[in-house]
Amino acid sequence: MDNIKKAYETMAARKANCAQSVLTAFSEDFGLNIDTAYNITQGFGGGMHINSTCGAVTGAYMALGLANPVTKDNPRQNMDKVNALIAEFNRKFKELHGGLNCTELLGYDLSIPEQATKAREAGLFTTKCPEFVRDAAQIVESLLKK
């Protein structure tokens, strides 16, 4: 199964949060054990639980970092490359969805329990979030092919 489909299906089935869904789809391709990837990303769902940057976005950043490991000889070189990839990712994701944080994407502040409940009742976690995850994975794929 391709990484985009894997990320989407993991999120759609509610088996993981958005960051977990994106990173685990790519993790084994770059030598990160899938269980470790799940553990690393568990605090990144719901905009890091403070309604900040969407987990699909942070999971994508992590995948881009894994794909471009830092070297001891020149750690700055790959960091600069990853920063450029992240800037391009942000541009493409914003183009598709209008923002990077949960409030911009869902229209609800998930750090406020009543608003998180409304988002859940509106079905956004099962309709919109899988789309964000799919699109994040698709953008990562396209950036890695460059």
Phi, psi and omega in degrees: 000138181285162186297324180295312180296319179300314180298312181300311184293325177297316180289316182298326179277359179060035179274347184199168174280178186294319179294317178299318182298320180285307185297317183294334177296332183252341193305311184291336176298334185241021171085013176259122178304136185298323178295320177295320178298317177299318182293316181300321189266000186297336179269007185257358178288158178061036181064047182061028179063014175230020178061040180258222183298130180307139179299329177298325179287312181294324175297322177294319177301316180296319179297319178296323176294317178299324182288344183226071186296147177289140177254150179294326182292320182213073183299329182293325184302309181286329177297318177296320178296315180295320178301320178293319177296319178296319178299318178292318176303311182302315180301313182292318181293318178296323177302319181283321192236357174083359179181183181237344182255164188299319180297315178298321185281322186254340182082011179225144175272104186289348177281350176259114186309319181295322179287324176298320177297317179297319178297318178297314180297329178283355178076018185293329181289338179257348179250302184283315185300318176300328176293318178298318179296313179301313183292322177298314179296321180295319178294317177303311178306313183295322179291326180287338179280347181290000000 
